[in-house]
Amino acid sequence: HGDQVDTDGGVIVRGLGKAGTREFLRIYYACVALIDDQVGRVLDVLDKTGLSDNTIVVLWGDHGWNLGDSALWAKHTLLERAVRSPLIISVPGMKQAGASSDALVESLDLFPTLIDLAKPGFTKTEHSLDGKSLAKVLDDPSAKVRDAALSYWRDGITVRTRSHRLIVTRKNGQLSKVELYDQSTGFDPVENKADANPALVERLQAYLP
């Protein structure tokens, strides 16, 4: 976590100072740019070899760091910036290629989506799948497959709906540290509105497994 806030609102990392923090950011962004370049090289080869005509491509990224966002210099949180990870799916012959979607999805949805798209020889899995196919979202970006998406970190669980994010800590069946953020106010809301909205908190808790 950062221990000092710069005059321009950025967080200065403890032990690095202002110059060291900026150098860290420069290196971080360079790593992202490098990976972006490597993805481009793979896609170029698919095009040159003709494999893009029958290849499903999924770009599924790890979540990034809070680099001063929400007043945090950290990675493992249940806040929006940490668990809203990149997901791009390209399927040959897509009707809405290049479109983006606001549909709520989970990482668990990737496997049933690929089964739906690739149509492998098997039709059943040994265990039932918790994920949902995103095929209809690929056809229609305005479609939705779930009303809420869940993410986990240790004893914490977060429920994300279109407008809010609920974060709770659950240990031995008991809930504590309840947080509610209004995501319509921005990407990094910091005001916990749980106490002021008990009915909404109760409704979102119903999504908890």
C-alpha positions as CSV (number, residue, x, y, z in Angstrom):
1,H,0.0,0.0,0.0
2,G,1.1,3.5,-0.6
3,D,1.9,5.7,2.3
4,Q,1.9,9.2,0.7
5,V,-0.4,10.9,-1.7
6,D,1.2,13.3,-4.2
7,T,-0.2,16.7,-4.9
8,D,-1.5,15.5,-8.3
9,G,-3.5,12.7,-6.5
10,G,-1.1,9.8,-7.3
11,V,0.1,7.4,-4.7
12,I,3.9,7.3,-3.9
13,V,5.1,3.8,-3.0
14,R,6.8,3.5,0.4
15,G,10.5,3.2,-0.1
16,L,10.5,4.2,-3.8
17,G,9.8,7.9,-3.6
18,K,8.2,10.0,-6.3
19,A,10.8,9.3,-9.0
20,G,11.0,5.5,-8.2
21,T,7.2,5.3,-8.3
22,R,7.1,6.9,-11.7
23,E,9.8,4.5,-12.9
24,F,7.8,1.5,-11.6
25,L,4.7,2.8,-13.5
26,R,6.8,3.2,-16.7
27,I,8.1,-0.4,-16.4
28,Y,4.6,-1.7,-15.7
29,Y,3.1,-0.1,-18.7
30,A,6.0,-1.3,-20.8
31,C,5.2,-4.9,-19.8
32,V,1.6,-4.4,-20.9
33,A,2.7,-3.0,-24.2
34,L,5.1,-5.9,-24.7
35,I,2.3,-8.5,-24.1
36,D,0.0,-6.5,-26.5
37,D,2.7,-6.8,-29.2
38,Q,3.1,-10.5,-28.7
39,V,-0.7,-11.0,-29.1
40,G,-0.5,-9.1,-32.3
41,R,2.2,-11.4,-33.6
42,V,0.1,-14.5,-32.9
43,L,-2.9,-13.0,-34.7
44,D,-0.8,-12.0,-37.7
45,V,0.4,-15.6,-38.0
46,L,-3.1,-16.9,-37.9
47,D,-4.1,-14.5,-40.7
48,K,-1.0,-15.3,-42.8
49,T,-1.6,-19.1,-42.5
50,G,-5.3,-18.9,-43.0
51,L,-5.9,-20.5,-39.6
52,S,-8.0,-17.5,-38.5
53,D,-10.8,-18.8,-40.7
54,N,-11.4,-21.7,-38.3
55,T,-9.8,-20.6,-35.0
56,I,-11.6,-19.3,-31.9
57,V,-9.3,-16.8,-30.2
58,V,-9.8,-15.9,-26.5
59,L,-7.8,-13.2,-24.9
60,W,-8.4,-13.7,-21.2
61,G,-6.2,-11.5,-19.0
62,D,-5.2,-11.5,-15.4
63,H,-6.4,-8.6,-13.4
64,G,-4.1,-5.7,-13.0
65,W,-2.8,-3.7,-10.1
66,N,-4.4,-0.8,-8.3
67,L,-1.6,1.7,-9.1
68,G,-3.0,4.3,-6.7
69,D,-6.6,3.7,-7.8
70,S,-9.0,3.7,-4.9
71,A,-6.1,5.0,-2.8
72,L,-4.4,1.5,-3.0
73,W,-1.2,0.2,-4.4
74,A,-2.1,-3.5,-4.4
75,K,-3.3,-6.4,-6.5
76,H,-5.3,-8.8,-4.4
77,T,-8.5,-6.9,-3.6
78,L,-12.2,-7.4,-4.5
79,L,-12.6,-3.9,-5.9
80,E,-13.7,-3.2,-9.4
81,R,-10.3,-2.5,-10.9
82,A,-8.9,-5.8,-9.6
83,V,-11.6,-8.3,-10.6
84,R,-12.9,-6.6,-13.8
85,S,-10.4,-8.5,-16.0
86,P,-10.0,-8.3,-19.8
87,L,-12.0,-10.8,-21.9
88,I,-12.0,-10.7,-25.7
89,I,-13.5,-13.5,-27.8
90,S,-13.2,-13.8,-31.6
91,V,-15.1,-16.4,-33.5
92,P,-14.9,-16.8,-37.3
93,G,-18.0,-15.3,-39.0
94,M,-19.1,-13.2,-36.1
95,K,-22.0,-11.0,-36.9
96,Q,-21.0,-8.3,-34.4
97,A,-17.2,-8.5,-34.7
98,G,-15.5,-5.7,-32.9
99,A,-18.4,-4.9,-30.7
100,S,-18.2,-4.6,-26.9
101,S,-20.7,-5.8,-24.4
102,D,-21.7,-4.7,-20.8
103,A,-22.9,-8.3,-20.0
104,L,-21.9,-9.6,-16.6
105,V,-19.8,-12.7,-17.0
106,E,-17.5,-15.0,-15.0
107,S,-14.4,-16.8,-15.8
108,L,-16.4,-20.0,-15.3
109,D,-18.4,-19.1,-18.4
110,L,-15.4,-19.7,-20.7
111,F,-15.5,-23.5,-20.8
112,P,-19.2,-23.9,-21.6
113,T,-18.8,-21.1,-24.2
114,L,-16.0,-23.0,-26.0
115,I,-18.0,-26.2,-25.8
116,D,-21.0,-24.4,-27.4
117,L,-18.8,-22.8,-30.1
118,A,-16.4,-25.6,-31.0
119,K,-19.1,-28.4,-30.8
120,P,-16.7,-31.2,-29.7
121,G,-17.6,-34.8,-29.9
122,F,-18.7,-35.1,-26.3
123,T,-22.0,-33.5,-25.2
124,K,-21.8,-34.1,-21.4
125,T,-19.2,-33.4,-18.7
126,E,-18.6,-35.6,-15.7
127,H,-19.8,-32.9,-13.4
128,S,-22.4,-30.2,-14.1
129,L,-21.0,-26.8,-15.1
130,D,-21.6,-23.7,-13.0
131,G,-20.7,-21.4,-16.0
132,K,-23.0,-20.2,-18.7
133,S,-22.3,-20.1,-22.4
134,L,-21.7,-16.6,-23.8
135,A,-22.5,-17.6,-27.3
136,K,-25.7,-15.5,-27.4
137,V,-23.7,-12.4,-26.2
138,L,-21.3,-12.9,-29.1
139,D,-24.3,-12.8,-31.5
140,D,-26.0,-9.9,-29.7
141,P,-23.8,-7.7,-27.5
142,S,-26.9,-6.4,-25.7
143,A,-27.9,-9.9,-24.5
144,K,-27.2,-11.0,-20.9
145,V,-26.5,-14.4,-19.4
146,R,-26.6,-13.6,-15.7
147,D,-27.9,-10.9,-13.3
148,A,-24.9,-10.9,-11.1
149,A,-21.2,-12.1,-11.3
150,L,-19.2,-13.4,-8.4
151,S,-15.5,-13.2,-7.5
152,Y,-13.5,-14.5,-4.6
153,W,-10.4,-13.7,-2.7
154,R,-9.6,-15.8,0.4
155,D,-12.5,-15.2,2.8
156,G,-13.9,-12.4,0.7
157,I,-16.7,-12.7,-1.9
158,T,-18.0,-9.9,-4.1
159,V,-21.3,-9.7,-6.0
160,R,-21.3,-7.4,-9.1
161,T,-24.6,-6.3,-10.6
162,R,-25.0,-3.7,-13.4
163,S,-25.1,-0.9,-10.9
164,H,-23.5,-2.0,-7.6
165,R,-20.8,-4.1,-6.1
166,L,-21.2,-5.9,-2.7
167,I,-18.1,-7.1,-0.9
168,V,-18.4,-9.3,2.2
169,T,-16.1,-11.4,4.3
170,R,-17.5,-14.8,5.2
171,K,-15.8,-17.0,7.8
172,N,-17.4,-20.0,9.5
173,G,-20.7,-19.2,7.9
174,Q,-20.8,-15.7,9.3
175,L,-20.7,-12.5,7.3
176,S,-18.7,-9.4,8.3
177,K,-17.1,-6.3,6.8
178,V,-20.0,-5.6,4.5
179,E,-19.2,-3.0,1.8
180,L,-21.5,-1.7,-0.9
181,Y,-20.3,0.5,-3.8
182,D,-22.3,2.3,-6.4
183,Q,-20.5,1.5,-9.6
184,S,-22.6,4.0,-11.6
185,T,-20.6,6.9,-10.0
186,G,-17.3,5.8,-11.5
187,F,-14.7,3.1,-11.9
188,D,-13.1,3.5,-8.5
189,P,-15.9,4.5,-6.0
190,V,-14.6,4.7,-2.4
191,E,-17.8,5.5,-0.4
192,N,-19.2,2.5,1.4
193,K,-23.0,2.8,1.2
194,A,-23.9,-0.4,2.9
195,D,-25.3,1.1,6.1
196,A,-27.5,3.5,4.1
197,N,-28.9,0.8,1.9
198,P,-29.8,-2.3,4.0
199,A,-32.5,-3.5,1.7
200,L,-30.2,-3.5,-1.3
201,V,-27.4,-5.3,0.7
202,E,-29.9,-8.0,1.6
203,R,-31.0,-8.4,-2.0
204,L,-27.4,-8.7,-3.2
205,Q,-26.5,-11.2,-0.4
206,A,-29.1,-13.5,-1.9
207,Y,-26.7,-14.1,-4.8
208,L,-24.0,-15.5,-2.4
209,P,-23.6,-19.3,-2.7
